[in-house]
């Protein structure tokens, strides 16, 4: 039998008073925050209703839905916390992003808005970023820029940027340069020689061999003239990542 939806919800009067808000979902079994979101109306309860209505393969659920169902199986309910309310939509985006940046172990699938450009950074990294000159892209260069902020801490630059990415293989193969981007600054430039499926056979450093639809490249460091043009420079403001772009991969060619 399909579980029924929760009866929890705000009255229309309360919804109007709340406006946009940022919320946290807490696991009552250990008190940990496992999801942070934003919205208005009864958005805070939507995840619980989604978990209750789910009828698919349990192993195929998102981490968020799986955790909510585990909580329900223990005859408990997620704790719903409104962290900040009375916000504009723009304010809610930024409060949400700041909380996501500061909370480890979340089930959120994407980072908050502008986390790459405005998220946590060492003060020296801030100085380096805003002191860097803007780069100018040569029209002859078909550039794939990859944000490596999530992989750089554990790997060298080359290993951090070369795999494993969910990309269109024909489009990736058209790139003649790959930028390793960290905090909006180009930290390395590589010439990709070939693109391969992201398997441990092709990339021995991979932790998991189950990366369907993901690829990586084998390549070399770019020549000195190219490095001089792009290295340690930042993307122009007009090329800044826009809201809703969750992928760390960006292309600068048609």
Backbone as CSV, one residue per row, in Angstrom:
resi,resn,N_x,N_y,N_z,CA_x,CA_y,CA_z,C_x,C_y,C_z
1,UNK,0.846,-1.196,0.000,0.000,0.000,0.000,0.882,1.247,0.000
2,UNK,0.526,2.229,-0.804,1.292,3.469,-0.886,1.048,4.322,0.354
3,UNK,2.103,4.761,1.051,1.914,5.608,2.225,1.205,6.891,1.848
4,UNK,0.396,7.397,2.736,-0.317,8.642,2.473,0.574,9.832,2.733
5,UNK,0.209,10.957,2.142,0.979,12.171,2.347,0.850,12.658,3.782
6,UNK,1.860,13.393,4.228,1.801,13.978,5.562,0.722,15.062,5.620
7,UNK,0.130,15.204,6.786,-0.884,16.244,6.974,-0.267,17.557,7.427
8,UNK,1.057,17.570,7.572,1.733,18.781,8.008,1.617,19.860,6.934
9,UNK,1.486,21.092,7.361,1.409,22.178,6.399,1.089,23.493,7.076
10,UNK,1.439,24.596,6.399,1.159,25.931,6.902,-0.174,26.429,6.346
11,UNK,-0.890,27.172,7.150,-2.120,27.802,6.667,-1.757,28.899,5.670
12,UNK,-2.702,29.312,4.818,-2.423,30.399,3.871,-1.943,31.668,4.564
13,UNK,-2.483,31.964,5.740,-2.068,33.165,6.477,-0.601,33.076,6.888
14,UNK,-0.199,31.897,7.384,1.196,31.715,7.801,2.115,31.742,6.592
15,UNK,1.695,31.138,5.495,2.508,31.149,4.277,2.796,32.577,3.833
16,UNK,1.786,33.424,3.930,1.963,34.818,3.531,2.955,35.519,4.441
17,UNK,2.891,35.225,5.736,3.813,35.860,6.679,5.246,35.355,6.508
18,UNK,5.375,34.109,6.129,6.712,33.525,5.977,7.459,34.104,4.785
19,UNK,6.771,34.315,3.678,7.460,34.728,2.460,8.416,33.631,2.021
20,UNK,9.534,34.017,1.416,10.566,33.045,1.091,11.335,32.701,2.356
21,UNK,11.728,31.433,2.467,12.450,31.013,3.662,13.513,29.975,3.302
22,UNK,14.418,29.759,4.243,15.444,28.718,4.123,15.216,27.733,5.257
23,UNK,15.283,26.461,4.950,14.962,25.445,5.952,16.042,24.372,6.027
24,UNK,16.005,23.646,7.158,16.900,22.510,7.365,16.064,21.280,7.711
25,UNK,16.464,20.131,7.207,15.874,18.859,7.597,16.868,18.126,8.491
26,UNK,16.397,17.697,9.652,17.267,17.083,10.654,16.834,15.644,10.909
27,UNK,17.809,14.762,11.002,17.554,13.352,11.320,17.394,13.231,12.839
28,UNK,16.205,12.852,13.337,15.989,12.804,14.787,16.770,11.686,15.474
29,UNK,17.320,10.768,14.686,18.060,9.651,15.285,19.417,10.083,15.828
30,UNK,20.013,11.095,15.195,21.324,11.546,15.680,21.471,13.066,15.708
31,UNK,20.420,13.790,15.312,20.463,15.247,15.353,21.229,15.895,14.228
32,UNK,21.595,15.127,13.201,22.390,15.692,12.105,21.498,16.360,11.068
33,UNK,21.991,17.465,10.502,21.314,18.121,9.379,21.665,17.351,8.117
34,UNK,20.640,16.880,7.377,20.948,16.113,6.171,20.487,16.793,4.897
35,UNK,19.735,17.884,4.998,19.325,18.598,3.783,19.040,20.052,4.123
36,UNK,19.424,20.952,3.207,19.142,22.381,3.328,18.486,22.837,2.042
37,UNK,17.408,23.598,2.174,16.704,24.053,0.990,16.085,25.423,1.188
38,UNK,15.436,25.905,0.157,14.786,27.203,0.186,13.428,27.076,-0.491
39,UNK,12.548,28.024,-0.248,11.263,27.982,-0.927,10.248,28.856,-0.228
40,UNK,8.998,28.627,-0.560,7.910,29.335,0.088,6.717,28.394,0.165
41,UNK,5.626,28.841,0.784,4.480,27.962,0.937,4.830,26.758,1.791
42,UNK,4.489,25.563,1.318,4.766,24.328,2.050,5.942,23.549,1.470
43,UNK,6.856,24.259,0.823,8.011,23.607,0.214,8.780,22.747,1.219
44,UNK,8.884,23.172,2.459,9.661,22.456,3.460,9.161,21.028,3.647
45,UNK,7.874,20.782,3.395,7.299,19.447,3.593,7.279,18.610,2.317
46,UNK,7.679,19.180,1.192,7.582,18.487,-0.098,8.451,17.234,-0.136
47,UNK,9.610,17.265,0.523,10.529,16.128,0.479,9.946,14.928,1.216
48,UNK,9.292,15.173,2.341,8.650,14.095,3.079,7.541,13.465,2.249
49,UNK,6.722,14.287,1.608,5.660,13.764,0.758,6.221,12.964,-0.419
50,UNK,7.326,13.450,-0.981,7.966,12.740,-2.091,8.449,11.365,-1.647
51,UNK,9.044,11.301,-0.464,9.548,10.028,0.049,8.415,9.054,0.345
52,UNK,7.312,9.569,0.882,6.175,8.715,1.203,5.508,8.156,-0.053
53,UNK,5.546,8.934,-1.131,4.875,8.519,-2.362,5.754,7.652,-3.255
54,UNK,7.065,7.561,-2.962,7.991,6.866,-3.850,7.702,5.368,-3.873
55,UNK,7.631,4.797,-5.086,7.340,3.372,-5.236,8.378,2.649,-6.072
56,UNK,9.469,3.307,-6.406,10.484,2.701,-7.258,11.473,1.864,-6.481
57,UNK,12.572,1.509,-7.162,13.639,0.703,-6.579,14.297,1.483,-5.442
58,UNK,14.353,0.882,-4.271,14.925,1.563,-3.110,16.389,1.936,-3.341
59,UNK,17.114,1.090,-4.079,18.530,1.357,-4.324,18.733,2.510,-5.302
60,UNK,17.666,2.897,-6.024,17.791,3.946,-7.038,17.341,5.305,-6.522
61,UNK,16.951,5.384,-5.260,16.491,6.659,-4.723,17.661,7.600,-4.502
62,UNK,17.360,8.892,-4.401,18.383,9.856,-4.025,18.750,9.635,-2.565
63,UNK,19.913,10.132,-2.161,20.348,9.985,-0.766,19.355,10.644,0.184
64,UNK,18.772,11.748,-0.248,17.796,12.462,0.600,16.561,11.616,0.844
65,UNK,15.974,11.083,-0.229,14.765,10.271,-0.111,15.059,9.000,0.689
66,UNK,16.194,8.394,0.434,16.578,7.178,1.158,16.663,7.447,2.658
67,UNK,17.244,8.571,3.037,17.372,8.879,4.460,16.016,9.156,5.099
68,UNK,15.147,9.864,4.384,13.811,10.126,4.925,13.054,8.819,5.133
69,UNK,13.183,7.892,4.191,12.484,6.620,4.329,13.054,5.789,5.481
70,UNK,14.342,5.891,5.708,14.940,5.215,6.861,14.390,5.788,8.171
71,UNK,14.239,7.112,8.202,13.680,7.762,9.389,12.245,7.287,9.620
72,UNK,11.459,7.240,8.549,10.080,6.784,8.664,10.007,5.323,9.094
73,UNK,10.925,4.490,8.604,10.944,3.082,8.991,11.248,2.894,10.470
74,UNK,11.860,3.915,11.080,12.127,3.875,12.520,10.969,4.488,13.314
75,UNK,9.822,4.701,12.605,8.633,5.303,13.223,8.905,6.707,13.764
76,UNK,9.724,7.454,13.024,10.044,8.825,13.395,9.759,9.740,12.212
77,UNK,9.843,11.021,12.429,9.637,12.018,11.377,10.882,12.897,11.285
78,UNK,11.261,13.321,10.067,12.323,14.327,9.983,11.907,15.581,10.744
79,UNK,12.873,16.237,11.342,12.595,17.497,12.036,12.732,18.624,11.023
80,UNK,11.682,19.423,10.877,11.667,20.523,9.916,11.945,21.838,10.649
81,UNK,13.023,22.487,10.279,13.419,23.746,10.909,13.419,24.867,9.875
82,UNK,12.660,25.916,10.135,12.751,27.120,9.310,13.904,27.947,9.863
83,UNK,14.971,28.028,9.090,16.184,28.677,9.590,16.093,30.195,9.521
84,UNK,15.530,30.713,8.434,15.358,32.153,8.275,14.183,32.392,7.325
85,UNK,13.277,33.299,7.698,12.130,33.563,6.837,11.957,35.066,6.640
86,UNK,10.916,35.456,5.879,10.720,36.865,5.565,11.735,37.380,4.573
87,UNK,12.228,36.497,3.702,13.283,36.850,2.757,12.712,37.122,1.367
88,UNK,13.469,37.832,0.569,13.175,37.877,-0.862,13.730,36.598,-1.470
89,UNK,13.344,36.316,-2.694,13.859,35.107,-3.338,15.380,35.154,-3.468
90,UNK,15.927,36.311,-3.834,17.373,36.459,-3.986,18.076,36.245,-2.655
91,UNK,17.531,36.804,-1.570,18.131,36.608,-0.255,18.107,35.140,0.145
92,UNK,17.013,34.454,-0.172,16.902,33.038,0.181,17.965,32.210,-0.534
93,UNK,18.249,32.532,-1.798,19.300,31.825,-2.531,20.636,31.933,-1.800
94,UNK,20.963,33.128,-1.335,22.281,33.338,-0.719,22.362,32.771,0.694
95,UNK,21.276,32.853,1.468,21.282,32.236,2.794,21.424,30.720,2.658
96,UNK,20.689,30.148,1.715,20.782,28.708,1.476,22.213,28.311,1.116
97,UNK,22.822,29.056,0.204,24.174,28.725,-0.245,25.168,28.785,0.906
98,UNK,25.051,29.809,1.761,25.965,29.944,2.890,25.826,28.768,3.856
99,UNK,24.598,28.328,4.099,24.381,27.191,4.993,24.924,25.898,4.395
100,UNK,24.699,25.703,3.089,25.222,24.505,2.433,26.743,24.479,2.523
101,UNK,27.376,25.626,2.277,28.835,25.705,2.344,29.353,25.334,3.728
102,UNK,28.583,25.664,4.772,29.063,25.501,6.149,28.636,24.191,6.800
103,UNK,27.868,23.360,6.075,27.326,22.148,6.689,27.833,20.912,5.967
104,UNK,28.674,20.097,6.598,29.178,18.885,5.949,28.149,17.756,5.981
105,UNK,28.313,16.792,5.087,27.518,15.581,5.123,26.098,15.707,4.616
106,UNK,25.801,16.718,3.810,24.443,16.906,3.322,24.115,15.942,2.174
107,UNK,22.816,15.720,1.973,22.364,14.914,0.841,22.026,15.774,-0.363
108,UNK,22.222,17.098,-0.276,21.974,17.981,-1.422,22.819,17.525,-2.604
109,UNK,22.209,17.481,-3.793,22.930,17.019,-4.968,23.743,18.123,-5.637
110,UNK,23.382,19.386,-5.408,24.130,20.488,-6.003,24.455,21.514,-4.934
111,UNK,25.482,22.295,-5.186,25.868,23.353,-4.261,24.913,24.530,-4.385
112,UNK,25.028,25.464,-3.465,24.204,26.660,-3.533,24.679,27.610,-4.616
113,UNK,23.886,28.640,-4.842,24.195,29.629,-5.869,25.551,30.286,-5.604
114,UNK,26.345,30.433,-6.670,27.639,31.127,-6.625,28.622,30.507,-5.649
115,UNK,28.472,29.215,-5.322,29.401,28.598,-4.371,30.829,28.584,-4.893
116,UNK,30.967,28.459,-6.218,32.314,28.450,-6.792,32.983,29.809,-6.652
117,UNK,32.245,30.885,-6.986,32.844,32.211,-6.986,32.839,32.869,-5.610
118,UNK,31.783,32.635,-4.825,31.606,33.376,-3.569,31.644,32.492,-2.338
119,UNK,31.895,31.199,-2.509,31.891,30.273,-1.386,33.157,30.357,-0.548
120,UNK,33.307,29.429,0.419,34.447,29.459,1.347,35.788,29.451,0.620
121,UNK,36.699,30.290,1.069,38.031,30.372,0.474,38.995,30.948,1.499
122,UNK,40.234,30.463,1.466,41.297,31.012,2.305,41.502,32.480,1.928
123,UNK,41.865,33.299,2.896,42.060,34.725,2.605,43.123,34.948,1.525
124,UNK,44.166,34.103,1.512,45.186,34.246,0.474,44.617,33.904,-0.903
125,UNK,43.664,32.942,-0.936,43.013,32.595,-2.192,42.133,33.747,-2.676
126,UNK,41.484,34.428,-1.742,40.677,35.598,-2.098,41.561,36.675,-2.726
127,UNK,42.705,36.926,-2.097,43.639,37.932,-2.617,44.121,37.533,-4.007
128,UNK,44.469,36.261,-4.184,44.964,35.784,-5.474,43.887,35.917,-6.542
129,UNK,42.642,35.576,-6.170,41.550,35.595,-7.134,41.269,37.003,-7.636
130,UNK,41.138,37.949,-6.695,40.730,39.292,-7.104,41.905,40.145,-7.579
131,UNK,43.113,39.657,-7.384,44.286,40.336,-7.938,44.600,39.831,-9.343
132,UNK,44.030,38.677,-9.707,44.322,38.090,-11.013,43.720,38.924,-12.138
133,UNK,44.433,39.019,-13.225,43.941,39.720,-14.401,42.929,38.847,-15.137
134,UNK,42.029,39.502,-15.871,41.072,38.761,-16.679,41.781,38.160,-17.884
135,UNK,41.397,36.945,-18.244,41.978,36.325,-19.425,41.137,36.654,-20.661
136,UNK,41.783,36.658,-21.790,41.124,36.884,-23.080,41.298,35.631,-23.913
137,UNK,40.194,35.058,-24.345,40.244,33.786,-25.059,40.558,34.000,-26.530
138,UNK,41.569,33.326,-26.996,41.903,33.316,-28.419,40.808,32.560,-29.174
139,UNK,40.190,33.151,-30.200,39.107,32.482,-30.937,39.501,31.122,-31.503
140,UNK,40.802,30.901,-31.688,41.251,29.612,-32.228,41.252,28.521,-31.166
141,UNK,41.098,28.913,-29.908,41.136,27.943,-28.823,39.717,27.535,-28.415
142,UNK,39.441,26.254,-28.525,38.163,25.703,-28.073,38.376,25.174,-26.654
143,UNK,37.877,25.926,-25.691,38.243,25.701,-24.299,37.130,25.021,-23.518
144,UNK,37.512,23.980,-22.792,36.648,23.365,-21.798,37.225,23.747,-20.432
145,UNK,36.437,24.468,-19.645,36.880,24.900,-18.314,36.183,24.032,-17.271
146,UNK,36.963,23.417,-16.383,36.409,22.497,-15.397,36.733,22.994,-13.994
147,UNK,35.695,23.175,-13.201,35.865,23.579,-11.808,36.319,22.372,-10.992
148,UNK,37.492,22.447,-10.368,38.051,21.304,-9.648,38.019,21.503,-8.136
149,UNK,37.174,22.412,-7.649,37.166,22.715,-6.221,36.853,21.505,-5.358
150,UNK,36.075,20.548,-5.876,35.699,19.377,-5.078,36.718,18.257,-5.148
151,UNK,37.644,18.299,-6.086,38.599,17.205,-6.248,40.043,17.616,-5.971
152,UNK,40.317,18.909,-5.960,41.703,19.370,-5.860,42.331,19.056,-4.512
153,UNK,41.569,19.081,-3.429,42.141,18.865,-2.100,42.779,17.499,-1.948
154,UNK,42.296,16.528,-2.717,42.776,15.163,-2.558,43.717,14.733,-3.687
155,UNK,43.875,15.530,-4.728,44.634,15.100,-5.894,45.525,16.226,-6.416
156,UNK,46.493,15.841,-7.240,47.288,16.825,-7.951,46.414,17.441,-9.042
157,UNK,46.851,18.577,-9.583,46.047,19.311,-10.553,45.619,18.448,-11.738
158,UNK,46.538,17.735,-12.329,46.218,16.936,-13.512,45.179,15.867,-13.192
159,UNK,45.395,15.140,-12.091,44.448,14.089,-11.710,43.103,14.672,-11.298
160,UNK,43.118,15.879,-10.736,41.862,16.500,-10.294,41.002,16.937,-11.461
161,UNK,41.622,17.290,-12.587,40.855,17.857,-13.701,40.536,16.839,-14.798
162,UNK,41.253,15.739,-14.863,41.103,14.902,-16.056,39.940,13.919,-15.998
163,UNK,39.395,13.627,-14.841,38.234,12.740,-14.780,37.593,12.825,-13.397
164,UNK,36.367,12.376,-13.255,35.500,11.754,-14.245,34.285,12.657,-14.406
165,UNK,34.007,13.076,-15.649,33.010,14.107,-15.884,31.866,13.589,-16.746
166,UNK,30.654,14.057,-16.452,29.500,13.722,-17.271,29.457,14.733,-18.419
167,UNK,29.933,14.329,-19.567,30.053,15.232,-20.708,29.493,14.566,-21.955
168,UNK,29.207,15.400,-22.948,28.896,14.902,-24.285,30.230,14.582,-24.945
169,UNK,30.466,13.324,-25.254,31.769,12.924,-25.783,32.131,13.635,-27.083
170,UNK,31.221,13.747,-28.057,31.582,14.489,-29.282,31.950,15.939,-28.984
171,UNK,31.227,16.555,-28.058,31.523,17.954,-27.720,32.857,18.066,-26.993
172,UNK,33.124,17.145,-26.066,34.385,17.176,-25.326,35.575,16.988,-26.262
173,UNK,35.423,16.127,-27.249,36.536,15.834,-28.157,36.877,17.019,-29.054
174,UNK,35.965,18.000,-29.143,36.255,19.186,-29.946,37.159,20.174,-29.205
175,UNK,37.256,20.036,-27.883,38.084,20.964,-27.104,39.561,20.728,-27.401
176,UNK,40.293,21.812,-27.672,41.736,21.655,-27.851,42.527,22.136,-26.644
177,UNK,41.822,22.704,-25.634,42.449,23.062,-24.368,41.475,22.766,-23.235
178,UNK,42.005,22.317,-22.105,41.207,22.110,-20.898,41.807,22.951,-19.785
179,UNK,40.979,23.809,-19.187,41.404,24.635,-18.054,41.031,23.933,-16.745
180,UNK,41.954,23.913,-15.805,41.645,23.505,-14.436,41.353,24.775,-13.656
181,UNK,40.079,24.979,-13.312,39.647,26.214,-12.664,39.463,25.996,-11.160
182,UNK,40.045,26.883,-10.374,39.903,26.824,-8.925,39.591,28.223,-8.422
183,UNK,38.420,28.367,-7.765,37.982,29.670,-7.272,37.974,30.714,-8.382
184,UNK,37.574,30.297,-9.586,37.439,31.223,-10.692,38.724,31.587,-11.398
185,UNK,39.856,30.981,-10.975,41.161,31.294,-11.562,41.701,30.054,-12.269
186,UNK,42.281,30.250,-13.444,42.865,29.149,-14.204,44.182,28.725,-13.556
187,UNK,44.213,27.511,-13.041,45.406,27.031,-12.327,46.288,26.117,-13.170
188,UNK,45.757,25.589,-14.269,46.542,24.736,-15.159,45.823,24.649,-16.498
189,UNK,46.601,24.403,-17.569,46.036,24.253,-18.910,46.622,22.992,-19.534
190,UNK,45.728,22.143,-20.055,46.168,20.882,-20.655,45.648,20.753,-22.077
191,UNK,46.396,20.019,-22.892,45.984,19.679,-24.249,45.502,18.241,-24.214
192,UNK,44.196,18.009,-24.355,43.696,16.635,-24.299,44.049,15.864,-25.566
193,UNK,44.596,14.666,-25.385,44.961,13.842,-26.546,43.863,12.850,-26.894
194,UNK,43.209,12.310,-25.885,42.121,11.371,-26.115,41.184,11.368,-24.921
195,UNK,39.909,11.059,-25.174,38.897,10.936,-24.124,38.494,9.477,-24.013
196,UNK,38.371,9.001,-22.774,38.097,7.593,-22.513,36.993,7.448,-21.472
197,UNK,36.261,6.323,-21.480,35.287,6.075,-20.416,35.975,6.064,-19.051
198,UNK,35.280,6.576,-18.036,35.863,6.682,-16.695,35.779,5.335,-15.983
199,UNK,36.765,4.488,-16.260,36.873,3.196,-15.591,38.231,3.112,-14.897
200,UNK,38.345,2.193,-13.956,39.618,2.034,-13.261,40.701,1.526,-14.200
201,UNK,40.290,0.813,-15.253,41.271,0.360,-16.227,41.910,1.515,-16.974
202,UNK,41.091,2.522,-17.316,41.616,3.690,-18.029,42.238,4.712,-17.088
203,UNK,41.691,4.796,-15.861,42.161,5.770,-14.881,42.334,5.056,-13.533
204,UNK,43.513,4.473,-13.284,43.726,3.650,-12.092,43.438,4.366,-10.765
205,UNK,43.466,5.690,-10.757,43.231,6.417,-9.519,41.775,6.501,-9.111
206,UNK,40.855,6.082,-9.980,39.440,6.150,-9.648,39.105,5.228,-8.486
207,UNK,38.278,5.724,-7.567,37.872,4.914,-6.419,36.854,3.868,-6.847
208,UNK,35.936,4.256,-7.706,34.874,3.351,-8.151,34.970,3.128,-9.645
209,UNK,34.681,1.900,-10.077,34.689,1.585,-11.499,33.307,1.762,-12.118
210,UNK,32.330,2.106,-11.293,30.951,2.240,-11.769,30.637,3.706,-12.005
211,UNK,31.092,4.252,-13.138,30.865,5.652,-13.469,30.246,5.757,-14.853
212,UNK,29.078,5.155,-15.062,28.473,5.181,-16.407,28.174,6.594,-16.864
213,UNK,28.452,6.845,-18.145,28.175,8.154,-18.718,29.209,9.200,-18.387
214,UNK,30.278,8.806,-17.719,31.338,9.755,-17.372,32.616,9.426,-18.128
215,UNK,33.394,10.477,-18.414,34.607,10.306,-19.205,35.750,11.109,-18.603
216,UNK,36.934,10.787,-19.063,38.120,11.540,-18.664,39.066,11.634,-19.842
217,UNK,40.075,12.493,-19.718,41.012,12.662,-20.833,42.437,12.328,-20.416
218,UNK,43.219,11.989,-21.403,44.665,11.838,-21.253,45.291,12.948,-22.065
219,UNK,46.202,13.708,-21.462,46.769,14.838,-22.180,48.080,15.304,-21.613
220,UNK,48.531,16.456,-22.092,49.812,17.032,-21.686,49.618,18.489,-21.309
221,UNK,50.548,19.007,-20.549,50.521,20.428,-20.215,50.688,21.251,-21.487
222,UNK,49.991,22.367,-21.563,50.071,23.225,-22.744,51.450,23.861,-22.863
223,UNK,51.776,24.340,-24.051,53.077,24.963,-24.288,53.167,26.309,-23.566
224,UNK,54.364,26.811,-23.436,54.631,28.006,-22.620,53.827,29.225,-23.071
225,UNK,53.681,29.416,-24.372,52.955,30.593,-24.860,51.496,30.563,-24.416
226,UNK,50.901,29.379,-24.421,49.513,29.245,-23.988,49.401,29.441,-22.485
227,UNK,50.338,28.868,-21.730,50.332,29.041,-20.281,50.478,30.512,-19.911
228,UNK,51.339,31.221,-20.626,51.531,32.640,-20.346,50.246,33.421,-20.575
229,UNK,49.462,33.017,-21.560,48.233,33.735,-21.907,47.138,33.508,-20.862
230,UNK,47.051,32.283,-20.322,45.890,31.937,-19.501,46.177,31.655,-18.022
231,UNK,47.357,31.201,-17.701,47.618,30.710,-16.343,47.498,31.820,-15.303
232,UNK,46.841,31.478,-14.192,46.658,32.390,-13.049,45.844,33.634,-13.400
233,UNK,45.005,33.502,-14.415,44.096,34.584,-14.765,42.660,34.098,-14.556
234,UNK,41.747,35.040,-14.413,40.360,34.687,-14.108,39.461,34.935,-15.311
235,UNK,38.348,34.214,-15.327,37.374,34.399,-16.392,36.729,35.775,-16.289
236,UNK,36.437,36.422,-17.394,35.730,37.713,-17.359,34.373,37.571,-16.688
237,UNK,33.878,38.652,-16.135,32.614,38.627,-15.416,31.464,38.172,-16.304
238,UNK,31.502,38.513,-17.597,30.399,38.129,-18.469,30.363,36.629,-18.726
239,UNK,31.452,35.920,-18.373,31.489,34.467,-18.534,31.234,33.754,-17.219
240,UNK,30.847,34.511,-16.197,30.590,33.950,-14.880,29.448,32.951,-14.951
241,UNK,29.546,31.886,-14.152,28.509,30.862,-14.091,27.175,31.471,-13.691
242,UNK,26.115,31.075,-14.371,24.790,31.592,-14.076,24.017,30.645,-13.180
243,UNK,22.975,31.160,-12.551,22.156,30.381,-11.635,21.599,29.153,-12.341
244,UNK,21.615,28.028,-11.619,21.051,26.806,-12.152,22.060,25.940,-12.887
245,UNK,23.286,26.429,-13.073,24.310,25.637,-13.740,25.012,24.772,-12.709
246,UNK,24.592,23.505,-12.610,25.136,22.625,-11.591,26.419,21.941,-12.053
247,UNK,26.598,21.762,-13.354,27.758,21.040,-13.867,29.042,21.839,-13.658
248,UNK,30.134,21.169,-13.273,31.418,21.859,-13.133,32.102,22.105,-14.474
249,UNK,31.516,21.615,-15.559,32.139,21.705,-16.886,31.461,22.805,-17.694
250,UNK,32.281,23.664,-18.304,31.757,24.726,-19.174,32.573,24.730,-20.466
251,UNK,31.887,25.074,-21.572,32.517,25.088,-22.872,32.548,26.516,-23.405
252,UNK,33.658,26.871,-24.042,33.762,28.191,-24.645,34.053,28.035,-26.146
253,UNK,33.082,27.406,-26.808,33.067,27.297,-28.261,31.676,26.799,-28.634
254,UNK,31.320,27.044,-29.886,29.986,26.643,-30.349,29.930,25.159,-30.625
